[in-house]
């Protein structure tokens, strides 16, 4: 662990600062949109813009890196992120914000691909698993820390827009000044979506539904808080609970998943996710119950991401797992693009509690489909399943490939 920190501390610190900037601007827009009088539907379109850009960027970033190199892509996209973040208060228009979110999503996708290739280069076979765990932890710490920064100034002013821009700018200094030789870059050609669907219908359907859940909690949770009349401090703590629970629950759920039929675990966790939505919708008038609902949703939705990928890998040859990873991330991204729009439309029809309603529906839909798939084919034996590898749903397809490789190495070592 110490070797990982010594070799990759600048990268890990930089990624934490990046996530502080990203997490802060997402929460801030939800609060500021309410102040500016944007409708829920308008804010849902703004929030979905990030996922549109991210989805497109995940496809284009590898070509950009091959053409001009890691350092230029990293520096150029970082500069764009920093610049765009301070334009929000200059153009308080939902269409301008939506365009800005698309651009920021595109840039963050490219930044993640670049940083994650450097992270893989800094680690070796013995410590790559620890490096990936630290990377995920630092991302979560960054997002949670960002919520506390929401309290340092008035969201109706300019200061809170300047802070994430500064954080992003600072994030690139330690990384660009400390990275070693430019790593060789290659990505695996993904399997087609139809091929992955035939291999694992539950994995694909689950990832699509989960994309909607994740986008709702990442993009629309601050909008819900503003619509529900929560204070800035309450919104910050509410958003933090999603990510704290996600970090805490990744590892115990992973341990359990390697020891039972994963479809049963997916069903159980999906039911808990749906119950979190029901709890928030029915008892969200109590702030304590609102936090409990956030813990249930965050503590199940993020681990489900890793669990669905591990389940899909159970039906793949080792050589095909990395190829399938890109397709799975793309399917999740499609759900993420639709998630805020559907959530915002529902909130516009039934009120703020529509945020929890859509999460509950998606959770129970996933549970129902998991139950159905259990009747269609037998589960592989626990001894033949692939290892679960914790990963964050904010990462690029590249980190998913690395995580799968680490899980394969660990499994081969334990069996050998």
C-alpha positions as CSV (number, residue, x, y, z in Angstrom):
1,X,0.0,0.0,0.0
2,X,2.8,2.4,0.9
3,X,4.5,1.7,-2.4
4,X,1.3,2.6,-4.3
5,X,1.0,5.9,-2.4
6,X,4.6,6.8,-3.0
7,X,4.4,6.0,-6.7
8,X,0.9,7.5,-7.4
9,X,0.2,10.1,-4.7
10,X,0.1,13.0,-7.1
11,X,-2.3,11.2,-9.4
12,X,-4.5,10.2,-6.5
13,X,-4.4,13.7,-5.0
14,X,-5.2,15.2,-8.4
15,X,-8.2,12.9,-9.0
16,X,-9.5,13.7,-5.5
17,X,-9.4,17.5,-6.3
18,X,-11.0,16.8,-9.7
19,X,-13.9,15.0,-8.1
20,X,-14.2,17.8,-5.5
21,X,-14.7,20.2,-8.4
22,X,-17.0,17.9,-10.3
23,X,-19.1,17.0,-7.2
24,X,-19.4,20.6,-6.1
25,X,-20.6,21.9,-9.5
26,X,-23.2,19.2,-9.7
27,X,-24.7,20.1,-6.3
28,X,-24.3,23.8,-6.9
29,X,-26.2,23.7,-10.2
30,X,-29.2,21.9,-8.5
31,X,-29.4,24.6,-5.9
32,X,-28.7,27.6,-8.2
33,X,-31.2,26.4,-10.7
34,X,-33.9,26.7,-8.1
35,X,-32.7,30.2,-7.3
36,X,-32.8,31.2,-10.9
37,X,-36.3,29.8,-11.3
38,X,-35.5,27.0,-13.8
39,X,-38.2,24.4,-14.0
40,X,-37.6,20.8,-12.9
41,X,-37.7,19.6,-16.5
42,X,-35.2,22.3,-17.6
43,X,-32.9,21.2,-14.8
44,X,-33.2,17.6,-15.7
45,X,-32.1,18.4,-19.3
46,X,-29.1,20.3,-17.8
47,X,-28.1,17.4,-15.6
48,X,-28.5,14.8,-18.4
49,X,-26.1,16.9,-20.5
50,X,-23.1,15.6,-18.4
51,X,-23.9,12.0,-19.2
52,X,-24.4,12.8,-22.9
53,X,-21.0,14.3,-23.0
54,X,-19.4,11.5,-20.9
55,X,-20.9,8.9,-23.2
56,X,-19.6,10.5,-26.3
57,X,-16.2,11.3,-24.7
58,X,-15.7,7.7,-23.7
59,X,-15.7,6.8,-27.4
60,X,-13.6,9.7,-28.6
61,X,-11.0,10.0,-25.9
62,X,-8.9,7.0,-27.0
63,X,-8.6,8.4,-30.5
64,X,-7.6,11.8,-29.2
65,X,-4.9,10.3,-27.0
66,X,-3.5,8.2,-29.9
67,X,-3.4,11.3,-32.1
68,X,-1.8,13.9,-29.8
69,X,-0.7,12.0,-26.7
70,X,-1.7,11.8,-23.0
71,X,-0.2,15.0,-21.7
72,X,-1.8,17.3,-24.4
73,X,-5.2,15.7,-24.0
74,X,-5.0,15.9,-20.2
75,X,-3.9,19.5,-20.1
76,X,-6.3,20.7,-22.8
77,X,-9.4,19.0,-21.4
78,X,-8.5,20.2,-17.9
79,X,-8.2,23.8,-19.1
80,X,-11.6,23.5,-20.7
81,X,-13.2,22.1,-17.6
82,X,-11.8,24.9,-15.4
83,X,-12.9,27.6,-17.9
84,X,-16.5,26.2,-18.4
85,X,-17.1,26.0,-14.6
86,X,-16.9,29.7,-14.2
87,X,-19.2,30.5,-17.1
88,X,-22.3,29.2,-15.4
89,X,-23.2,32.5,-13.5
90,X,-22.4,34.5,-16.6
91,X,-25.0,32.7,-18.7
92,X,-27.9,31.8,-16.5
93,X,-29.9,30.1,-19.2
94,X,-30.8,26.4,-19.1
95,X,-29.7,25.9,-22.7
96,X,-26.3,27.4,-22.0
97,X,-26.0,25.3,-18.9
98,X,-26.9,22.2,-20.8
99,X,-24.3,22.9,-23.4
100,X,-21.7,23.5,-20.7
101,X,-22.6,20.2,-19.0
102,X,-22.2,18.3,-22.2
103,X,-18.8,19.8,-22.7
104,X,-17.7,19.1,-19.1
105,X,-19.0,15.5,-19.3
106,X,-16.9,15.1,-22.5
107,X,-13.8,16.5,-20.9
108,X,-14.1,14.5,-17.7
109,X,-14.4,11.3,-19.7
110,X,-11.2,12.1,-21.5
111,X,-9.5,13.1,-18.3
112,X,-10.5,9.8,-16.6
113,X,-9.2,7.7,-19.5
114,X,-5.8,9.5,-19.4
115,X,-5.4,9.4,-15.7
116,X,-6.4,5.8,-15.4
117,X,-3.9,4.8,-18.0
118,X,-1.2,6.5,-15.9
119,X,-2.5,4.8,-12.8
120,X,-2.2,1.4,-14.5
121,X,1.3,2.3,-15.5
122,X,2.3,3.3,-12.0
123,X,1.1,0.0,-10.5
124,X,2.4,-3.5,-11.0
125,X,0.8,-6.9,-10.8
126,X,1.3,-7.2,-7.1
127,X,-0.3,-3.8,-6.1
128,X,-2.6,-3.0,-8.9
129,X,-5.7,-4.1,-6.9
130,X,-4.7,-1.8,-4.0
131,X,-4.1,1.0,-6.5
132,X,-7.6,0.6,-8.0
133,X,-9.1,0.5,-4.5
134,X,-7.3,3.7,-3.5
135,X,-8.4,5.3,-6.7
136,X,-12.0,4.6,-6.0
137,X,-11.7,5.7,-2.4
138,X,-10.1,9.0,-3.3
139,X,-12.8,9.7,-5.9
140,X,-15.5,9.1,-3.2
141,X,-13.6,11.3,-0.7
142,X,-13.5,14.1,-3.2
143,X,-17.2,14.0,-4.0
144,X,-18.1,13.9,-0.3
145,X,-15.6,16.7,0.6
146,X,-17.1,18.8,-2.1
147,X,-20.4,18.9,-0.3
148,X,-18.9,20.6,2.7
149,X,-17.5,23.4,0.4
150,X,-21.1,24.3,-0.5
151,X,-21.4,26.0,2.9
152,X,-18.5,28.5,2.5
153,X,-20.5,31.1,0.5
154,X,-23.9,32.0,-0.9
155,X,-25.0,29.8,-3.8
156,X,-26.7,32.9,-5.3
157,X,-23.3,34.5,-5.9
158,X,-20.1,33.8,-7.8
159,X,-17.7,32.4,-5.3
160,X,-19.1,28.9,-5.3
161,X,-18.5,28.7,-9.0
162,X,-15.0,29.9,-8.7
163,X,-14.0,27.3,-6.1
164,X,-14.5,24.2,-8.3
165,X,-12.7,26.0,-11.1
166,X,-9.7,26.6,-8.9
167,X,-9.8,23.0,-7.6
168,X,-9.8,21.6,-11.1
169,X,-6.9,23.9,-12.1
170,X,-4.9,22.8,-9.0
171,X,-5.6,19.2,-9.6
172,X,-3.6,19.1,-12.8
173,X,-0.4,20.7,-11.4
174,X,0.8,17.7,-9.3
175,X,-0.2,15.2,-11.9
176,X,1.5,16.9,-14.9
177,X,4.6,17.7,-12.9
178,X,5.1,14.1,-11.6
179,X,3.9,11.7,-14.2
180,X,6.6,9.4,-15.6
181,X,7.0,8.3,-19.2
182,X,3.9,8.3,-21.3
183,X,2.4,4.8,-21.1
184,X,1.6,2.8,-24.2
185,X,-2.1,3.1,-24.9
186,X,-4.4,0.6,-26.3
187,X,-8.1,-0.3,-25.8
188,X,-9.9,-3.5,-26.4
189,X,-12.4,-3.5,-29.2
190,X,-15.8,-4.0,-27.4
191,X,-18.2,-6.8,-28.1
192,X,-21.4,-5.7,-29.8
193,X,-24.3,-4.8,-27.6
194,X,-26.3,-7.7,-29.1
195,X,-23.6,-10.2,-28.3
196,X,-23.5,-9.0,-24.7
197,X,-27.3,-9.1,-24.5
198,X,-27.3,-12.8,-25.7
199,X,-24.6,-13.7,-23.2
200,X,-26.1,-11.9,-20.2
201,X,-29.6,-10.4,-20.5
202,X,-29.7,-9.7,-16.8
203,X,-26.4,-7.9,-16.9
204,X,-27.5,-5.7,-19.8
205,X,-31.0,-4.9,-18.5
206,X,-29.6,-4.3,-15.0
207,X,-26.9,-2.0,-16.2
208,X,-29.4,0.1,-18.2
209,X,-31.8,0.4,-15.3
210,X,-28.9,1.1,-12.9
211,X,-27.7,3.9,-15.2
212,X,-31.0,5.7,-14.6
213,X,-30.7,5.2,-10.9
214,X,-27.1,6.4,-10.7
215,X,-27.8,9.5,-12.9
216,X,-30.8,10.4,-10.8
217,X,-28.8,10.3,-7.6
218,X,-25.7,12.1,-9.1
219,X,-27.6,14.6,-11.2
220,X,-31.0,15.1,-9.6
221,X,-30.5,14.7,-5.9
222,X,-29.5,18.4,-5.4
223,X,-32.5,19.4,-7.6
224,X,-34.8,17.3,-5.3
225,X,-33.3,18.9,-2.2
226,X,-34.0,22.4,-3.6
227,X,-37.5,21.5,-4.7
228,X,-38.2,20.0,-1.3
229,X,-37.1,23.2,0.4
230,X,-34.0,21.8,2.1
231,X,-31.3,24.2,3.2
232,X,-27.9,24.2,1.5
233,X,-26.4,22.4,4.5
234,X,-29.1,19.7,4.4
235,X,-28.7,19.2,0.7
236,X,-25.0,18.8,1.1
237,X,-25.4,16.1,3.8
238,X,-28.1,14.4,1.8
239,X,-25.9,14.1,-1.3
240,X,-22.9,13.0,0.8
241,X,-24.9,10.0,2.2
242,X,-25.2,8.4,-1.2
243,X,-21.4,8.3,-1.6
244,X,-20.5,7.4,2.0
245,X,-22.8,4.5,1.9
246,X,-21.5,3.4,-1.6
247,X,-17.9,3.3,-0.3
248,X,-18.8,1.5,2.9
249,X,-20.9,-1.2,1.2
250,X,-18.7,-2.0,-1.8
251,X,-16.5,-4.5,0.1
252,X,-19.0,-6.5,2.2
253,X,-21.3,-6.9,-0.8
254,X,-18.3,-8.0,-2.9
255,X,-17.3,-10.6,-0.2
256,X,-20.9,-12.0,-0.2
257,X,-21.1,-12.1,-4.0
258,X,-18.2,-14.4,-4.3
259,X,-20.0,-16.9,-2.0
260,X,-23.5,-17.2,-3.4
261,X,-25.7,-17.2,-6.5
262,X,-25.2,-13.7,-7.8
263,X,-28.7,-13.5,-9.2
264,X,-30.2,-13.9,-5.7
265,X,-27.9,-11.2,-4.4
266,X,-28.8,-8.9,-7.3
267,X,-32.5,-9.6,-6.5
268,X,-32.1,-8.9,-2.8
269,X,-30.0,-5.7,-3.3
270,X,-32.4,-4.4,-6.0
271,X,-35.4,-4.9,-3.5
272,X,-33.5,-2.9,-0.9
273,X,-32.8,-0.2,-3.5
274,X,-36.5,-0.1,-4.4
275,X,-37.4,0.1,-0.7
276,X,-35.0,3.0,-0.3
277,X,-37.1,4.8,-3.0
278,X,-40.4,3.9,-1.2
279,X,-39.0,5.1,2.1
280,X,-37.8,8.4,0.7
281,X,-41.1,9.0,-1.1
282,X,-43.4,8.2,1.8
283,X,-41.3,9.5,4.7
284,X,-39.1,12.1,3.1
285,X,-40.8,14.8,5.1
286,X,-38.6,13.7,8.0
287,X,-35.0,14.7,7.3
288,X,-33.6,11.7,9.3
289,X,-35.7,9.3,7.1
290,X,-34.5,11.2,4.0
291,X,-30.9,10.4,5.1
292,X,-31.7,6.8,5.7
293,X,-33.2,6.5,2.2
294,X,-30.1,8.0,0.7
295,X,-28.0,5.4,2.6
296,X,-30.1,2.6,1.3
297,X,-30.0,3.9,-2.3
298,X,-26.3,4.8,-2.4
299,X,-25.3,1.7,-0.5
300,X,-27.0,-0.6,-3.0
301,X,-26.8,1.2,-6.4
302,X,-23.1,1.7,-6.6
303,X,-22.1,-1.9,-5.5
304,X,-24.7,-3.2,-8.0
305,X,-22.6,-1.7,-10.8
306,X,-19.6,-3.9,-9.8
307,X,-21.9,-6.9,-9.1
308,X,-23.6,-6.8,-12.6
309,X,-20.2,-6.7,-14.3
310,X,-19.0,-9.6,-12.2
311,X,-22.2,-11.6,-13.0
312,X,-21.8,-11.0,-16.7
313,X,-18.2,-12.1,-16.5
314,X,-19.4,-15.4,-15.1
315,X,-20.6,-16.3,-18.6
316,X,-17.6,-15.0,-20.6
317,X,-14.2,-16.4,-21.5
318,X,-11.3,-14.6,-19.9
319,X,-10.3,-13.2,-23.3
320,X,-13.7,-11.6,-23.8
321,X,-14.2,-9.9,-20.4
322,X,-12.3,-6.7,-21.2
323,X,-14.1,-6.5,-24.6
324,X,-17.5,-6.8,-22.8
325,X,-16.6,-4.2,-20.2
326,X,-16.7,-1.4,-22.7
327,X,-20.2,-2.4,-23.9
328,X,-21.5,-2.7,-20.3
329,X,-20.3,0.8,-19.5
330,X,-21.9,2.1,-22.7
331,X,-25.2,0.5,-21.8
332,X,-25.0,2.0,-18.3
333,X,-24.3,5.4,-20.0
334,X,-27.4,5.1,-22.1
335,X,-29.5,4.6,-19.0
336,X,-27.7,7.5,-17.4
337,X,-28.6,9.9,-20.2
338,X,-32.3,9.0,-19.9
339,X,-32.4,9.0,-16.1
340,X,-32.4,12.7,-15.3
341,X,-34.9,13.5,-18.1
342,X,-37.4,10.9,-16.9
343,X,-36.8,11.8,-13.3
344,X,-37.3,15.5,-14.0
345,X,-40.4,14.9,-16.0
346,X,-41.9,12.8,-13.2
347,X,-41.0,15.4,-10.6
348,X,-42.7,18.0,-12.7
349,X,-45.9,15.9,-12.8
350,X,-46.1,14.6,-9.2
351,X,-43.8,16.9,-7.2
352,X,-40.4,16.5,-5.7
353,X,-41.1,13.0,-4.4
354,X,-41.0,11.8,-8.0
355,X,-37.3,11.6,-7.5
356,X,-37.7,8.7,-5.2
357,X,-40.6,7.3,-7.2
358,X,-38.4,6.6,-10.2
359,X,-35.6,5.1,-8.2
360,X,-38.1,2.8,-6.5
361,X,-39.6,1.7,-9.8
362,X,-36.2,1.0,-11.3
363,X,-35.1,-0.9,-8.3
364,X,-38.1,-3.2,-8.2
365,X,-38.0,-3.6,-12.0
366,X,-34.5,-4.9,-11.7
367,X,-35.5,-7.3,-8.9
368,X,-38.4,-8.6,-11.0
369,X,-36.2,-9.2,-14.0
370,X,-33.6,-10.9,-11.9
371,X,-36.3,-13.2,-10.5
372,X,-37.5,-13.9,-14.0
373,X,-33.9,-14.8,-15.2
374,X,-33.5,-17.2,-12.4
375,X,-36.2,-19.3,-14.0
376,X,-34.5,-19.3,-17.4
377,X,-31.2,-21.0,-16.7
378,X,-29.2,-22.6,-13.9
379,X,-26.7,-20.5,-12.0
380,X,-23.0,-21.4,-12.5
381,X,-21.4,-23.0,-9.5
382,X,-19.7,-20.6,-7.0
383,X,-16.4,-22.3,-7.7
384,X,-16.7,-21.3,-11.4
385,X,-17.6,-17.7,-11.0
386,X,-15.3,-14.7,-11.5
387,X,-14.1,-12.6,-8.6
388,X,-16.0,-9.4,-7.7
389,X,-13.9,-6.2,-8.1
390,X,-15.1,-3.0,-6.5
391,X,-15.2,-0.1,-9.0
392,X,-17.0,3.3,-9.1
393,X,-19.7,4.0,-11.7
394,X,-18.0,7.4,-12.5
395,X,-15.0,5.7,-14.0
396,X,-14.2,5.2,-17.7
397,X,-14.3,1.8,-19.5
398,X,-10.6,1.6,-19.1
399,X,-10.6,1.3,-15.3
400,X,-13.3,-1.4,-15.6
401,X,-10.9,-3.4,-17.9
402,X,-8.1,-3.0,-15.4
403,X,-10.4,-4.1,-12.5
404,X,-11.4,-7.2,-14.4
405,X,-7.7,-8.0,-15.1
406,X,-6.9,-7.6,-11.4
407,X,-9.8,-9.9,-10.4
408,X,-8.6,-12.6,-12.9
409,X,-5.0,-12.4,-11.5
410,X,-6.3,-12.7,-7.9
411,X,-8.5,-15.6,-8.8
412,X,-5.7,-17.4,-10.6
413,X,-3.3,-16.8,-7.7
414,X,-5.9,-18.2,-5.2
415,X,-6.5,-21.3,-7.3
416,X,-2.8,-21.9,-8.0
